[in-house]
Amino acid sequence: MRLLVSGGGTGGHIYPALALIEAIKQQRPDTEVLYVGTTKGLESKIVPNAGIPFKTIEIQGFKRSLSPENFKTVYLFLKSVHDSKKIIKEFKPDVVIGTGGYVCGAVVYAAAKMKVKTIIHEQNSVAGVTNKFLSHYVDKVGICFDDVRADFPAKKVVFTGNPRAQQVATMKPTGRLATEYQLDPNKKTILIFGGSRGALGINNASLEAIEYFKDQPYQVLFVTGRVHYDKIMEDSRVKDLPKNVVIKPYIADMPSILPEIAAIVGRAGATSLAEITALGIPTILIPSPYVTHDHQTKNAQSLVNKGAALMIKESELNGKVLFENIQAMMADPKKQAQMAANAKKAGIPDAADRLIKVMKDLLD
């Protein structure tokens, strides 16, 4: 099989694509893959570092306000469709899949117009603008939340889940919490994490909560994000840090520590939720209020409705509220176990296999 993948801008579009590529290579080692992205997106670093052949096109997203830049956007879209057709002619893919971000708009549209089999994958509970546009041209649409089904042509939709889930579902404890972070392997660990860049609201509330964490029977691993770490470590509230609290700027290969984590406090991005549910980890979700269409709140609500998570709006977040929610979960082992079971039930641990089956069915 020859597979062309496109998606970029954020890790939420890139990591599911990489997980899918890894899974298909395991099943069919002779598969040839080409990834098309932009030079400015995160994919320009992440994809080549993963050893995957990578080509670029020049494209940009529309400005939401009236702007002369949108004339340039239209020009670049038309040019990138032309450039994508050249790439497709040279690579001759059997299937083209787009995992989101405006870069895949040109690539997948070009492939559809060239009568190549096409799929888009929507990770969130609210459809992105690019995927809504592409859904009229592609053969199939893979989704991860039932809520988004209505945004696409019904006959094209297949519930696949997020391939990232399959990547982490079989991970086992590695002992990193004890060896790298000097945490007690006999205590339950709560991970507080606002994303790779950190989240100011979560960081501020966590700082306020430190005094409450002292002498609790669990321990806290608080990951600030690199850009916030130095300022946090200068704060007076961390000068006499409780023994059960560890603060770090960043954790490389975050998924590998998740099997050792008892509970998570964090954002409600699609990739995070795929990982959390694949492993069955109870979670306190604090959706980012800064994302398009408030989709993280809708992502989070889907787990809250299933009894798999608690949710705090950032506008209501402070140290006392954060601590009280953590206590509500950690002080009740039955509730914690039920949330873990509900999270696991919500997970799709064979998501990559499901998406691969969609590809195979298109080619048969």
RODRENMI-214431 format. One record per residue: x negated, y, z negated of N, C-alpha, C, O in turn. Coordinates in steps of 0.02 Angstrom, whole numbers, plus 50000, padded with zeros to 5 digits. Layout:
N
XYZXYZXYZXYZ...
***
This chain:
364
499584994050000500005000050000499565006350000499045006549968499795011350036499465017850036499935022850004500485024150028499715025649948500135029949907499855036949903499275037949885500265041949920500065048849912500475051849855501095051449854500125054849808500445057649748500315065149746499765067449762500815068949726500725076149717501105078449655501675076349644500795082849617501115085549557500585089449519500005087449518500785094849487500265098549452500515104649415501115105749406500025108549393500165114549354500095113249280499725116749246500455108149255500425106449184500285098949176500395095049222500055097149116499935090149102500555085949106500525079949121501145089049093501775085449096501935082849165502325078049171501645085849217501735083349285501165078749306501255074349348500575079749276499985076049298499925069249264499795064249298500005068949198499885062749162500365057049181500145051249184501005058449194501435053049220501185050349287501225044349300500925054849329500665052749394500055048149385499995043049418499605050049339499015045849327499205039149297498905034049313499715039149253499935032849224500235028249277500125022249276500605031249324500885027349379500325024449422500345018549440499835028449438499265026149479498905020349445498725015449476498785021049380498455015749341498845009249344498555003949353499505009749336499925003749336499935000349404499904994249408499985004349457500025001249524499354998249544499334993249580498805001149520498134998349533498054991649497497714987149522498364991049438498334984749402498724979249438498514973449440499294981249467499714976349502499444974749571499444968949593499214979949605498964979149674498304982949681498294988649703497754979649663497104982949663496884985749731496454990149734497184983249785496994985549852497364991949872497254994449927497794994649828498175000749843497695006649852497255007749811497775010349906497375016449917497795022449897498375023149918497495026749857497855032549829497515039049849496905039549848497925043949866497675050849876498125055449835498735054949838497815059949799498185064849758498095071749789497535073849804498645075249800498625082049827498865086949774499405086349747498435091949760498605097049710498355103849733498275105049793498245108249685497985114949700497305115749667497115111749624496935120749688496285121949658496345125349589495885124949549496915128649576496995132449514497325128449458497235130149400497695123349475498055119449425497595114849385497035113549405497855112349328497475107749286497265101449325496755098349310497675099649375497535093649413496855093849448496555088649460496605099949463495965100549498495385098049456494855096349483495475097749391494955095049346495125087949325494695083549326495745086849305495945080449276495915074749326495665069349311496175075949386496225070549436495535068249461495405062249460495095072749484494425070449504494035067049448493665062349460494135069449385493795066249328494035059149317493685055049288494645057749340494915050949334494685046449392494875040649396494285049349437494015045349492494505044249549494425039449587495005048549556495515047749608495375052749664495275058649651495375050549726495265055049783495765060849781496355059849769495505066949793495915072949780495825077949837495255079449857496385080549862496365085849911496815091549888497265090549847496685097549914497055103349890497405107049947497205106850004497955110449927498295115149971498375121649932498335121649870498475127149967498575133549933499315135349932499635135849984499575136149872500285137549864500385141049796499965140449752500935144549789501095147749725501845147649715502235146749762502055148649652502765148549636503085155349647502745160449652503745155249652504115161549659504125165449594504165162549540504085171949600504185176349543504945176749530505335176949578505135176849467505855176949451506165183849463506775184349472505755189049462506005195749477505865197349550505465193949582506195202549576506045204749644505335207149647505145211749611504935204149690504225205849694503965204849764504155200049798503535209349788503225208349853502825201849857502715199149912502615199349798502245193049797502645187249826502355182349850503305187849823503725182349849503675181649925503785176249952503495187049960503365186550032502745182150044502725178050089502245183250001501645179050006501815171849988501545167150018502255170949940502455164149920502775160349978502615154549990503215163750014503535160650072503025158950125503035153450153502565163650139502035162350188501615156250168501475151850209501415156050104500995150550081501365143950082501075138750096502025144150069502415137950072502405135150144502275129250154502545139550192502555137250262501875134750284501815129650319501345138250263500675136150280500505129550246500185125150276500705128750183500535122650146500925116650173500685110950169501535117850200501895112350232501505110050294501425104050306501255114850333500845113250392500215109350371500045104250401499875111850318499265108550295499425101550267499025096850275499995100950233500185094450206500315089350261500135083550255500615091650316500745087150372500085084450401500045078650420499575088750403498925086450428498635081150381498365076150404498685082350315498425077450267498805070850273498495065550271499465071250281499875065250287499705061350351499665055250350499605064950406499415061650469498755057950462498675052450488498275061050427497625057950418497645051950370497335046850383498015052650315498015047350263498505041750280498385035950261499045043350315499555038450335499845034650275499785028550272500145038150227500425034750169501055030750185501425032350231501155025350147501785021650151502325025150111502915025150129502115028050055502575031550009502245037949985501645038149973502655043249977502415049449946502855050849885503465050649890502535052049829502915053449768502705060049738502105061549733503195064149719503065070549687503265070149614503815067849598502825072449569502975072049498503115078849466503105079549405503225083949508503425090449482502905095849491502315094449505503115102049483502675107749497502755109849569502905105749612502655116349582502795118849649502345115849703502525115949762501755113249684501315110349734501645104549771501545103649831502025100549734502325094749768502905096749813503125092649854503155102949807503695105149851503505104749924503875102049964502925107449941502695107350011502515100350034502685098350089502175096549990501925089950010502505085050022502525081650073502965084749975503515080049981503995082150037504265077950073504115088650043504545091150097504245089250165504605087050210503595090250172503255088550235503325081050250503465079150307503235076950199503285069750208503995067650228504075063450273504485070650197505185068950213505345070750285505685067050321505085076650307505205078750376504845074250426505045073750484504315070950403503935066350446504205059150441503905054550468504775058350406505105051850398504695046850358504765040750367504245049350315503895044950268504345043950207504705048450187504325037950178504725036550119504505041150062503915041950048505005044250028504835049249977505235048249913505815046149914504905049849857505215049349790505005055549751504435057849758505455058149710505245063049660505385060249591505835056149582504995062549542505085060249473505185066349429504765070749426505765066549396505935072049351505845069749278506205065249255505375072849243505235070649174505705073549122505805070449070506005079249136506385082849085507145081849089507395078749136507485084449039508215083749036508575089149077509175088949085508175093949102508435099149147507995099049210507385099249205508305098749268507915098049330507525104449345507785110049337506905103649368506505109149390506755111649458507075108049495506595117949473506825120949536506555117149596506925115849644505915115249594505615111549650505965104949661506115103149718506085101249607506405094749614507125095249638507365091049675507475100449616508165101549641508155102549717508575099749753507685106649740507625107949812507455101449849507765099849900506965097849823506735091749858507255086149857507255081949902507695086149807508165080549801508625079849863508905074449875508695085249901509115084949962508765081450020509075079750070508105080550013507715077850069507415070950055507285067050101507305069349991506945063049974507415057049976508025057649981507105051149974507495044949973507745043149904508315040949896507335044249852507525042349784507285047549733506805051149744507655047849677507485052449622507435048349558507935045549536506835048049528506755044549464506865049449407506605055049408507255047449357507395051849300507215048449234507135042349230507145052649181506965050249115507505051549063507505048549009507965056149078508515057949033509165057449072509215060049128509665054349043510315053849076510625060749088511005061749135510445065549044510735072249050510595075549117510985079749140510045073649149509845077049211510165073849273510095076449329510495068349264510785064549320511225068949364511205068449426511625073149332512105077249369511775082649413512105085549455511125083949402510785089049441510565086549511510325090449552510655080049523510415077149586510965073249621511465071349591510875071849687511355067749723511405060849691510905057249686512005058849670512095052849628511815046549660511515042349625511895045749725511695039449758510925038649760510685033149773510565044149748509835043749751509505042449683508915040749679509885043249629509595043249562509465036149536509895031749541508875035249507508695029049473508385030849405507935034949402508645027749352508355029049286507725024849278507755018749274507145028149277506515024549273506155025549206505785021249184506275031349173505855033149116505195036049141505085036649201504775037949093504145041249108503565036249108503465032949057503185035549162502645030649165502145031149108501815026249090502075037049079501615037949022501805033348964501365031248927502445031748957502675027348903502345020548909502115017748859502315017848969502025011148979501275011148963501005006148939500955016848975500235017448962500075016848888499555014248869500515019348845500375019248773500745013748735500575012348678501235010548766501665005748731501274999948701501474997248649500734997948732500354992148708499744993948666499344989648648499655000448651499075002548612499124999948540499664999448512498554998248512498504995648444498075000348401497685004148429498155000048334497735004248291496995002948302496774997248310496615008348303495885007848315495465009448254494865008348254495785012148202495415014148142495095021048146494695022848103495275024848198494965031448208495125036248151494715040548134495715035548121495905040248067495415039948009495245044947979495175033847994494695033047939493985034847961493635038247925493785032448020493085033248040492925040348064492375042748051493395043648098493255050248126493525055948083493245061548084494055054748045494385060148009494405059147934494705063047897494085053647911494015052147840494695052047803494745054147746495195049547838495855048747808495925041847776495595037147798496335041247726496425035047689496845030147730497425031647744496575024347749496955019647790497545016547753497975013347784497575017447687498125014647648498695019547636499195017847604498615025647660499135030747653499465032047721499135031647773500105033747720500455035647781500205042547803500105047047762500115043247869499845049547897500375053047939500685049947983500455059547926500895063747968500445067948013499985071347989500575067748078500215071748126500615078048142501195077648162500315083848131500625090248151500225092948210499625094148205500565093948266500215095248329500655099448374501195097348393500415105348393500815109848435500635109748508500795114448545500305104448532500095104048601499355105648608499035107848560499075104448667498355104948676498085111948661497515112648640498495117148673498285123948658498525126248589498365131848567498905122048555499165123948491499795128148498499965130348553500155129148442500765133048443500765137448381500745135048325500795143948392500725148748337501255147748284501105147948224501885146748304502425145848256502325139748212502415140048151502125134148242502005128048205501395128948159501395126648102500875132248185500275133348144500425137648083500195136048028500805142948091500965147348035501375143747982501245144447922501865139848004502275136047956501855130847921501955129547861501395127747956500965122547926500505125547874500385122547821500245131547888499835135047838500235136447774499995135547719500855138647784501295140047726501455133747687501575134047627501475128047722501675121747690501105118247653501235113647614500485120447664499915116947634499975116147559499825110847531500205121447525500255121047452500765115747430500685112747377501275114447472501775109347455501505102247466501725097547434501035101547513500765094947529500335092047473500235085947468500065096347431499615094247378499945088847333500505089647311499565083447322499775077847278500355073747305500635069647268500555074747368501065070447397500765063547412500155063047423501165058247414500905051547425500705050047498500485044547513500785054947541500585054147611500025059247626499865063547585499725058647686499205063347706499395066647772499805064147810499095072447784499275076547842498655077947885498145080147860498725076447950498215078247999498505083948041498955082848081498245089848030498505096048060498025098148116497455100048104498275097748179497865099348238498095106248263498665106948285497655111148261497835118148272497835120248345498175125048363497445116748387497285119348454496645123448447496555127148399496205122848496495545126048491495575133548483495185136448446496045136848519496055144148519496275147048451496145152948437496595142948410496835145448346496405143348287496465146048232495965138448298495625135148242495205139948199495275139848137494785143948230494335148348191494715153048146494535154048088495255155948173495655160648133495985157048074496015159748019496235151148087496555147248033496065145447978496225145747919495455143647998494955141647948494705147547907494385146547855494845153647929494665159647890495225161547841495125165847798495805158447848496375160047806496255157747734495985152247723496445161747686496325160147615496675153747593496455150447546497225151947627497615146047607497255139447622497475134247598496725139647662496365133447676495695133047638495315128347647495555137947596494925137947560494885132347508494355129347497495455130947477495485125547427495955120147454496495118947426495745117047508496175112347544496305106047503495825103047477496935103947497497075097647461496715091747495496585091847555496545086747456496175080947483496575077147535496285073647577497235077747533497645074047580497825077947643498275076047680497475083547655497575087547715496925088347753496425090447724496925086647817496345087447861496555091947919497075090847950496135096947934496285101647989495755100848044495155101048031495995099948106495545099148163495785103548220496385104948226495325105848264495525110048320495845106148377496275108748413495635099948385495815096148446495655088848434495185087148397496035084448465495885077248462495845074548533496345074648569495265072148551495185069148618495565062448619495575058848569495865060948675496245054748683496755053948626496755048948591497175058848619497685058848566498105052448564498235049948509498335049648621498755043748617498435037848579498795033848550497765037448579497445031748547497515031748471497435026548439497665037648440497765037648367498505036648349498655035448290498955037148397499675036948381499895030448347500345030848304499615024548363499835018548327499685018748252499965014748215499255023248230499105023848158499515029348124499435030448063499935032848161500305038548135500995036348112501345032748148501195038348051501845036548023502395041148047502975039048054502235047548058502735052448081502375058148115501795059548102502735061648159502445067148198502885073348190503495073048189502545079048185502865085548191502585088848253501975089748258503015090648302502735093548363503265095948411503865096048396503035097948470503465100348523503865094648554503775088848536504305096348600504745091448631504635090948706505115090348745504005091348726503835090248797503985083148818503975078548777504115082148882504315075648907503795070248896503955064648878503155071948906502615067048898502565064948825502485059048810502595069848779502565068248708503135063548688503025058748651503735064948712504305060748693504245053748722504475048948691503955053248781503845046648811503375042548767503485036548756502845045748743502355042248701502655040348634502565034748609503015045048603503325044048538503815038348539503815034048494504245038248590504765033048592504475026248613504735021048593503955026248654503635019948673503365016248612503375010148610503115020148563502825017148503503315016948444503175013648394503875020448449504355020448395504125024348334504085021648279503965030748345503725035048290504265040148272504485043848316504485040348208504965045548188504645052448193504055053348179505045057348212504765063848231505195069648207505805069248204504855075148190505185081548180505005085948239504425087748247505485087548280505365091048342505505098548333506025100548306505035102648357505105109948356505035112248428504475113948450505585112448466505535113948538505245120848550505375125548513504845121348603504575127848623505145132048650505515129848694505225138248625505745142648652505535146248715505905150348742504925144848738504635148748793504645145048860504345147448909504975139348864504975135348926505595136748967506105139048941505555135249032506105136649078506745132949058506725127049042507305136549059507965133749044508005130448975508445126248963507545132248930507555129448862507585121848864507915118748822507235118748912507305111548921507045107448863507255101748853506565110248823506315106248767506855105248714506875099948681507285110148704507835109248656508285103548679508515099548639508425103348744508855098048770508495091248766508815086248751507835091148779507455085048770507515082548698507665076648686507405087148651507415085348580508105083048559508175078148522508625086448582509315084748563509485077648582509865074248547509205075348637509345068448659509105063348607509425058248598508535064748575508285060248522508655061248456508785056448420508825067448441509215068848381509885065048385510105062148335510205065148443510845061848452510805054248441511295050948424510205051548452510105044348444509835042648374509675036848361509775047648331509535046348264508795044748261508555041548214508425047048312507715045448317507265051248296506665050448289507555057148284507155063048269507575068148231508185068048232507215072648196507515078648168507285084448211506775084048244507665089948210507475095748250507515102148208507995103148171507005106348215507005112948184506915118048240506435117548279507355122948244507255128348292506675132748269506615134048209506265134948315505695139048295505915145448259505555147848215506495148048277506745154148244506915152948171506975157748132507005146648152507185144948082506595141748045506675139447988506015141648077505445137948049505035142248001504865147948015504885139247944504395142047897504105136247856504315130547865503635137647812503305132347775503775128247733503725122147730504245131547699504715127947655505185123547696505295117747677505445126047751505885122147794505515116047822505775110547824504895117147845504495111647872504385106347819504495100347832504185108347759504055103547705504695099747687504675093647677505255103247682505875099947662506085094647713506345089447694505975096047777506135091047829505665085147826505875079447835505015086447813504545080947806504725076647746504715070547750504905079947690505095076247630505725072047642505765066347619506205074847678506825071247691506695064647727507045059747718506175064647768505995058647806505545054047766505655048047762505015056947735504505052847703504725050147635504475044947612505195053547602505415051247535505945045747540506145042947489506165044347599506695039247608506455033947658506555034647718506115028647633505845023547677506365020347724506205018647781506985019647699507505016747742507655021347801507725019047857507705027847787507845032647840507265032847890507375033047950506655032647864506065032747907506055026647953505915027148012506205020747924506205014547963506755014648016506655012348072507335017447997507895017748045507725022548102507885021048160507425028248086507225032948139506705029848185506735030748246506235026048156505725022648197506055017648244505875017248303506535013848217506875008848259507285012248314507295009948371507615017748296508005021448347507555024448401507735024548460506965026848380506495029648429506255024248477506215025248537506095018448449505865012848490506405010748540506275009148598507025010648516507585008648558507685013548615507905011648670507505020048603507585025148655507015025048706507065028148758506485021448689505895021248733505985016848794506405012348795505595018348846505605014348908504895011748919504515014648958504705006248885504015003948888503795000948955503204999648965504274999849001504104997249067504235002549121504385000749178504185008949103504375014349149503975014349214504265015349268503325013149210502915013049271503135007349317503175008149378503275001549287503514995849327504164997449362504274995449420504605001149328505255002949358505145007549418505485006949469504675012249411504555016949466504215013349525504355014849583503775008649509503455004649562503975000549599503924999749660504464997849563504994994049595505394998349644505594996049697505505004749625505855009349671505465010049736505755010049790504795010549730504365011049789504425004749832504525005049893504374998949799504384992549835505054991649872505084989349929505594993449836506264992749867506334997149929506664995149978506025003049928506055007449986505685004550046505875005650103505155000850031504734998150084504974991550111504784989450166505404988050073505654981550096506164982250153506414977250178
***
